[in-house]
Amino acid sequence: MAAIFAATAGADCLLLERTPDGGRKILISGGGRCNILPTCLDESRFVTDSSPHTLRNIVRSWPLAEQITFFERELRLPLIEEQESGKLFPASQRARDVRDGLLDLAASSGVRFLPNVVVTGASPSATGGGWRVTLDSAPPVEAETLIMATGGLSVPQTGSDGGGLRIVEQLGHTVHPTYAALTPITAEPAPFGHLAGVSLQVTITADDGARSATATGGMVFTHRGYSGPAVLDVSHVAVRSAPDSPARLRVRWAALDDAAWEEALQPQGARTVARALRERLPERLALALLGVAGVDPARSLAQLRRDERLRLLDLLERGTLPWTGHEGYKKAEVTGGGVSLAEIDPRTMESRRHSGLFLCGEMLDAFGPIGGYNFVWAWVTGRAAGLGAAGKSVAGG
């Protein structure tokens, strides 16, 4: 995206790519369908240790409606909404169409593409203005302006290893501690491992006393723990919590509140407590929760003691989810932390420490929840960096 907007603004643009083809995170997103954008954008859902005000200014620089128009008009990719999730996907349901469309637009805009090269360093040019970029398998590149869109540490097999973060840190930028975000949570031993494959809609809260996050959405049990959008969206609190004071995970297992569950558990003839739960929860989960609560599934609702009812209500509304770890960067959707937004001009993404250096994307200190937010961050910051670098480059001749 940075290359497209730099080239269309008149800059001579060379795109350096570590992999043979580029855009591999796009290819694996949305299960290969690419959740390209959300249908609406709540800026407060982004997470940053930098100024939320600066983050909002960056996000607002390219309104969501204009991004939708860009993909539909410039890439000729009609977008469709997944009603139950509020996510936008290409009508073809193919992530490859998004990736290939961006590459084709870059090429038609005049961007030159150099694949299979690893950037090993970047420094202000010794010959005066501009930048010198060193590569592992090609001669150094001299450029008037430099955009770094090198990603973070998540899903390293896509070509992102955090090298860009190391380079900018060497250049004097403040890099907030990085951590795996939007990553599955694990439990060893896994108390619910026998429920692997069971999925449902939940509300989950992670709280470590200093940070808290709540998300409503899908959850799926795995052999090693828990995944799904709701789990991923609060995982950063668990990941960042101290080993000696781990975050507490609480789950509301259904859309019912205490009063609604009280009504559902009222005596109704010979109706069993297991049947009451099975009507609102997956059967295997209902039985597992009854086991945790110490309630006989075959007991009729009329026989349910008051202490059992209260224990069950608390579990259904505020159940504790045992956990011991997480899947880390290997399965993390994105990297938390990164370059402080205070050191970036929010209008152009130019470094406040080095003239002619522009930073964008995952390497910056911001990420959003599941649902297209992190693509929004990539598209918005990439566009701003491309236009900013082109404006400086073209103006300088």
C-alpha positions as CSV (number, residue, x, y, z in Angstrom):
1,M,0.0,0.0,0.0
2,A,2.9,2.4,0.8
3,A,4.5,1.6,-2.6
4,I,1.2,2.1,-4.5
5,F,0.6,5.6,-3.0
6,A,4.2,6.6,-3.3
7,A,4.3,5.7,-7.0
8,T,0.9,7.2,-7.9
9,A,2.0,10.4,-6.2
10,G,5.0,10.6,-8.6
11,A,7.9,8.9,-6.8
12,D,10.3,6.4,-8.3
13,C,9.6,3.5,-6.0
14,L,11.5,0.2,-5.5
15,L,9.8,-2.4,-3.3
16,L,12.2,-4.7,-1.5
17,E,10.5,-8.0,-0.5
18,R,12.0,-10.8,1.6
19,T,9.8,-13.6,0.1
20,P,9.4,-14.5,-3.6
21,D,5.9,-13.1,-3.8
22,G,5.0,-10.9,-0.9
23,G,1.8,-10.3,1.0
24,R,1.8,-13.7,2.7
25,K,-0.1,-12.5,5.8
26,I,-2.9,-11.5,3.4
27,L,-3.0,-15.0,2.0
28,I,-3.6,-16.7,5.4
29,S,-6.0,-14.1,6.8
30,G,-9.7,-15.0,7.4
31,G,-9.0,-18.7,6.8
32,G,-7.9,-17.9,3.2
33,R,-10.8,-15.6,2.6
34,C,-9.2,-12.3,3.8
35,N,-11.3,-10.2,6.2
36,I,-10.2,-7.1,4.4
37,L,-12.0,-4.5,6.5
38,P,-14.6,-4.2,9.3
39,T,-18.0,-2.8,8.3
40,C,-17.7,-0.1,11.0
41,L,-14.7,1.1,13.0
42,D,-14.5,1.7,16.8
43,E,-11.2,3.5,17.3
44,S,-11.3,2.8,21.0
45,R,-10.8,-0.9,20.4
46,F,-7.2,-0.4,19.3
47,V,-4.5,-1.2,21.9
48,T,-1.4,1.0,22.3
49,D,1.0,2.1,25.0
50,S,1.4,5.3,23.1
51,S,-1.0,8.3,22.9
52,P,-4.6,7.1,22.0
53,H,-5.1,10.6,20.6
54,T,-2.2,10.2,18.1
55,L,-3.6,6.8,17.1
56,R,-7.0,8.2,16.4
57,N,-5.5,11.0,14.2
58,I,-3.7,8.3,12.2
59,V,-6.7,6.1,11.8
60,R,-9.0,9.0,10.8
61,S,-6.6,10.1,8.0
62,W,-8.2,7.6,5.6
63,P,-11.9,7.1,6.4
64,L,-13.3,3.6,6.2
65,A,-15.7,4.5,3.4
66,E,-12.8,5.7,1.3
67,Q,-10.9,2.5,1.9
68,I,-13.9,0.5,0.8
69,T,-14.1,2.6,-2.4
70,F,-10.4,2.1,-3.0
71,F,-10.7,-1.7,-3.0
72,E,-13.8,-1.8,-5.0
73,R,-12.8,0.8,-7.6
74,E,-9.0,0.6,-7.8
75,L,-8.6,-3.1,-7.3
76,R,-12.0,-4.0,-8.8
77,L,-12.8,-6.2,-5.8
78,P,-16.5,-6.1,-4.8
79,L,-16.8,-6.5,-1.1
80,I,-19.5,-8.4,0.8
81,E,-20.5,-8.2,4.4
82,E,-20.7,-11.3,6.6
83,Q,-23.8,-10.4,8.5
84,E,-23.2,-12.3,11.7
85,S,-19.7,-10.9,12.2
86,G,-19.8,-7.4,10.7
87,K,-16.7,-8.2,8.5
88,L,-16.1,-7.4,4.9
89,F,-14.6,-10.0,2.5
90,P,-13.9,-9.9,-1.2
91,A,-16.9,-11.3,-3.0
92,S,-14.7,-14.0,-4.5
93,Q,-13.9,-15.2,-0.9
94,R,-10.3,-15.5,-2.0
95,A,-7.5,-13.8,-0.1
96,R,-5.2,-14.3,-3.1
97,D,-7.4,-11.9,-5.1
98,V,-6.6,-9.2,-2.6
99,R,-2.9,-9.9,-2.5
100,D,-2.6,-10.2,-6.3
101,G,-4.8,-7.1,-6.8
102,L,-2.4,-5.0,-4.7
103,L,0.7,-6.4,-6.4
104,D,-0.9,-5.7,-9.9
105,L,-1.9,-2.2,-8.9
106,A,1.6,-1.5,-7.6
107,A,3.2,-2.8,-10.8
108,S,0.8,-0.8,-13.0
109,S,1.6,2.3,-10.9
110,G,5.2,2.0,-11.8
111,V,6.6,0.2,-8.7
112,R,9.7,-1.9,-9.3
113,F,9.7,-5.1,-7.3
114,L,12.9,-6.8,-6.0
115,P,12.0,-10.2,-4.3
116,N,14.1,-12.6,-2.3
117,V,16.2,-10.0,-0.5
118,V,16.6,-9.4,3.2
119,V,17.3,-5.9,4.5
120,T,20.2,-6.2,6.9
121,G,20.6,-2.5,7.7
122,A,19.6,1.1,7.0
123,S,21.5,4.3,7.7
124,P,21.6,7.9,6.6
125,S,23.7,8.1,3.4
126,A,27.3,9.1,4.0
127,T,27.2,11.1,0.7
128,G,24.7,13.6,2.0
129,G,20.9,13.5,2.1
130,G,19.0,10.2,1.7
131,W,19.4,6.7,2.9
132,R,21.6,3.6,2.3
133,V,19.9,0.2,2.6
134,T,22.1,-2.9,2.9
135,L,20.9,-6.2,1.6
136,D,22.0,-9.8,2.2
137,S,22.2,-10.9,-1.5
138,A,22.3,-7.7,-3.6
139,P,24.3,-4.5,-3.7
140,P,23.3,-1.7,-1.3
141,V,20.4,0.6,-2.4
142,E,20.7,4.4,-2.2
143,A,17.4,6.2,-1.8
144,E,16.2,9.8,-1.1
145,T,13.5,8.5,1.2
146,L,13.0,5.2,2.9
147,I,9.7,3.6,4.0
148,M,10.0,0.7,6.5
149,A,7.0,-1.6,6.4
150,T,8.8,-4.7,7.8
151,G,6.1,-6.0,10.1
152,G,6.6,-7.4,13.6
153,L,7.3,-10.9,15.0
154,S,4.0,-12.7,14.4
155,V,3.7,-15.7,12.1
156,P,7.4,-15.7,11.2
157,Q,6.9,-18.2,8.4
158,T,5.3,-15.4,6.4
159,G,8.7,-13.6,6.3
160,S,8.4,-11.2,9.3
161,D,11.1,-11.7,11.9
162,G,11.3,-8.3,13.7
163,G,14.4,-7.3,11.8
164,G,12.9,-3.9,11.0
165,L,12.4,-3.2,14.7
166,R,16.0,-4.0,15.5
167,I,17.1,-1.6,12.7
168,V,15.0,1.3,13.9
169,E,16.1,0.7,17.5
170,Q,19.7,1.0,16.4
171,L,18.7,4.3,14.8
172,G,17.6,5.6,18.1
173,H,13.9,5.0,18.1
174,T,12.0,4.1,21.2
175,V,10.6,0.6,20.8
176,H,8.0,-0.4,23.4
177,P,8.4,-4.0,24.6
178,T,6.9,-6.3,22.0
179,Y,4.6,-9.3,22.8
180,A,2.4,-11.8,21.1
181,A,-1.1,-10.4,20.6
182,L,-4.3,-12.1,19.3
183,T,-2.8,-15.5,20.1
184,P,-4.5,-18.7,21.4
185,I,-4.3,-19.4,25.2
186,T,-3.1,-22.8,26.5
187,A,-3.6,-24.8,29.6
188,E,-1.3,-27.6,30.9
189,P,-2.9,-29.9,31.7
190,A,-5.9,-28.9,29.6
191,P,-9.0,-29.4,31.9
192,F,-11.3,-29.0,28.9
193,G,-9.1,-30.8,26.3
194,H,-11.8,-33.4,25.8
195,L,-14.0,-30.6,24.4
196,A,-11.7,-29.9,21.5
197,G,-13.7,-28.8,18.5
198,V,-16.7,-27.5,20.6
199,S,-17.4,-23.8,19.7
200,L,-19.9,-21.2,20.9
201,Q,-20.5,-17.5,21.5
202,V,-19.2,-16.2,24.8
203,T,-18.2,-13.0,26.6
204,I,-14.7,-13.3,28.1
205,T,-12.8,-10.9,30.4
206,A,-9.1,-11.0,31.1
207,D,-7.9,-8.9,34.1
208,D,-4.5,-8.8,35.8
209,G,-5.2,-5.8,38.1
210,A,-3.4,-3.4,35.9
211,R,-5.0,-4.2,32.5
212,S,-8.4,-5.5,31.6
213,A,-10.1,-6.5,28.3
214,T,-13.5,-7.9,27.5
215,A,-14.7,-9.4,24.2
216,T,-17.8,-11.0,23.0
217,G,-17.6,-13.5,20.1
218,G,-16.7,-17.0,19.1
219,M,-14.7,-19.3,21.2
220,V,-13.4,-22.8,20.4
221,F,-11.9,-25.4,22.6
222,T,-8.6,-26.9,21.4
223,H,-6.6,-29.9,22.6
224,R,-4.1,-27.5,24.2
225,G,-6.5,-24.8,25.4
226,Y,-8.7,-22.1,23.8
227,S,-9.0,-20.1,20.7
228,G,-11.5,-18.1,18.6
229,P,-12.0,-14.4,18.2
230,A,-13.2,-13.7,21.8
231,V,-10.2,-15.5,23.3
232,L,-7.7,-13.9,20.9
233,D,-9.1,-10.4,21.5
234,V,-8.3,-10.5,25.3
235,S,-5.2,-12.7,25.1
236,H,-2.8,-9.7,25.2
237,V,-3.8,-9.1,28.8
238,A,-2.9,-12.7,29.7
239,V,0.3,-12.6,27.7
240,R,1.5,-9.4,29.5
241,S,0.5,-10.5,33.0
242,A,3.3,-11.4,35.4
243,P,4.1,-15.1,35.9
244,D,3.7,-14.6,39.7
245,S,0.3,-12.8,39.2
246,P,-1.3,-14.2,36.1
247,A,-4.4,-12.6,34.6
248,R,-7.7,-14.1,35.6
249,L,-10.0,-15.2,32.7
250,R,-13.7,-15.1,33.4
251,V,-16.3,-16.4,31.0
252,R,-20.0,-15.7,30.5
253,W,-21.0,-18.9,28.7
254,A,-24.2,-17.6,27.1
255,A,-26.1,-14.4,26.4
256,L,-28.2,-15.0,29.5
257,D,-27.8,-12.9,32.7
258,D,-28.3,-14.1,36.2
259,A,-32.0,-13.4,36.1
260,A,-32.5,-15.3,32.9
261,W,-30.5,-18.3,34.1
262,E,-32.5,-18.2,37.4
263,E,-35.6,-18.5,35.2
264,A,-34.1,-21.3,33.1
265,L,-33.3,-23.3,36.2
266,Q,-36.7,-23.1,37.8
267,P,-38.4,-26.4,38.4
268,Q,-40.4,-27.7,35.5
269,G,-41.9,-31.1,36.2
270,A,-39.2,-33.9,35.9
271,R,-37.0,-31.7,33.7
272,T,-33.3,-32.3,34.5
273,V,-30.6,-29.7,35.1
274,A,-28.7,-31.2,32.1
275,R,-31.6,-30.6,29.8
276,A,-31.9,-27.0,30.9
277,L,-28.2,-26.3,30.1
278,R,-28.3,-28.3,26.9
279,E,-31.0,-26.1,25.5
280,R,-28.6,-23.1,25.7
281,L,-25.1,-24.6,25.5
282,P,-23.4,-27.3,23.4
283,E,-24.2,-30.6,25.1
284,R,-20.6,-31.6,25.8
285,L,-19.9,-28.2,27.4
286,A,-23.1,-28.4,29.5
287,L,-22.0,-31.7,31.0
288,A,-18.5,-30.5,31.6
289,L,-19.7,-27.4,33.4
290,L,-22.0,-29.5,35.6
291,G,-19.0,-31.6,36.5
292,V,-17.1,-28.5,37.5
293,A,-20.0,-27.3,39.6
294,G,-20.4,-30.7,41.2
295,V,-24.0,-31.1,40.1
296,D,-25.5,-34.4,39.0
297,P,-26.7,-34.0,35.3
298,A,-29.6,-36.4,36.0
299,R,-30.9,-34.4,38.9
300,S,-34.2,-32.8,38.3
301,L,-34.5,-29.0,38.6
302,A,-36.9,-29.5,41.5
303,Q,-34.2,-31.4,43.4
304,L,-31.5,-28.8,42.9
305,R,-30.3,-27.5,46.2
306,R,-29.9,-23.7,46.8
307,D,-26.1,-24.0,47.2
308,E,-25.9,-26.0,44.0
309,R,-28.1,-23.5,42.1
310,L,-25.9,-20.5,43.3
311,R,-22.7,-22.4,42.4
312,L,-24.0,-23.2,39.0
313,L,-25.2,-19.6,38.3
314,D,-21.9,-18.2,39.3
315,L,-20.1,-20.7,37.0
316,L,-22.4,-19.9,34.1
317,E,-22.1,-16.1,34.4
318,R,-18.5,-15.8,35.8
319,G,-16.8,-19.0,35.2
320,T,-13.0,-19.2,35.7
321,L,-11.1,-20.4,32.6
322,P,-7.9,-22.1,33.8
323,W,-4.8,-21.3,31.7
324,T,-1.1,-21.6,32.0
325,G,0.4,-20.2,28.8
326,H,-0.1,-19.1,25.2
327,E,0.9,-20.1,21.6
328,G,3.2,-17.1,21.3
329,Y,4.3,-15.4,18.0
330,K,4.0,-18.7,16.0
331,K,0.2,-18.4,16.0
332,A,-0.2,-14.7,17.0
333,E,-2.2,-12.7,14.5
334,V,-0.2,-9.6,15.3
335,T,2.6,-8.1,17.4
336,G,1.8,-5.8,20.3
337,G,4.2,-3.0,21.3
338,G,6.6,-1.5,18.8
339,V,7.8,1.9,17.8
340,S,6.4,4.7,19.9
341,L,3.8,6.7,18.1
342,A,5.2,9.8,19.8
343,E,8.2,9.6,17.5
344,I,6.1,9.5,14.3
345,D,4.4,12.4,12.5
346,P,0.8,11.2,12.4
347,R,0.1,13.0,9.1
348,T,3.0,11.6,7.1
349,M,4.4,8.7,9.2
350,E,7.8,10.4,9.0
351,S,10.2,9.7,11.8
352,R,10.7,12.6,14.2
353,R,14.2,11.4,14.7
354,H,15.4,11.0,11.1
355,S,14.4,13.1,8.1
356,G,13.3,11.0,5.1
357,L,12.6,7.8,7.2
358,F,8.9,6.7,7.2
359,L,7.5,3.9,9.4
360,C,4.2,2.1,9.0
361,G,2.2,-1.0,9.8
362,E,2.7,-3.7,12.4
363,M,6.1,-2.4,13.6
364,L,4.3,0.6,15.2
365,D,2.9,0.5,18.7
366,A,-0.7,-0.3,17.9
367,F,-3.0,-3.2,17.1
368,G,-6.7,-3.9,17.0
369,P,-9.1,-6.8,17.6
370,I,-10.0,-9.6,15.2
371,G,-12.3,-8.3,12.4
372,G,-10.2,-6.4,9.9
373,Y,-8.8,-3.8,12.3
374,N,-5.2,-4.7,11.7
375,F,-5.7,-4.5,8.0
376,V,-7.1,-1.0,8.6
377,W,-4.0,-0.1,10.4
378,A,-1.8,-1.5,7.6
379,W,-3.8,0.3,4.9
380,V,-4.0,3.6,6.7
381,T,-0.4,3.9,7.8
382,G,0.9,2.5,4.5
383,R,-1.0,5.1,2.5
384,A,0.1,7.9,4.8
385,A,3.7,6.8,4.6
386,G,3.6,6.4,0.8
387,L,2.2,9.9,0.3
388,G,4.5,11.4,2.9
389,A,7.6,9.9,1.3
390,A,6.6,10.8,-2.2
391,G,5.9,14.4,-1.1
392,K,9.4,14.7,0.3
393,S,11.0,12.8,-2.6
394,V,9.3,14.6,-5.4
395,A,9.7,18.0,-3.7
396,G,13.4,17.3,-3.4
397,G,13.8,16.4,-7.1
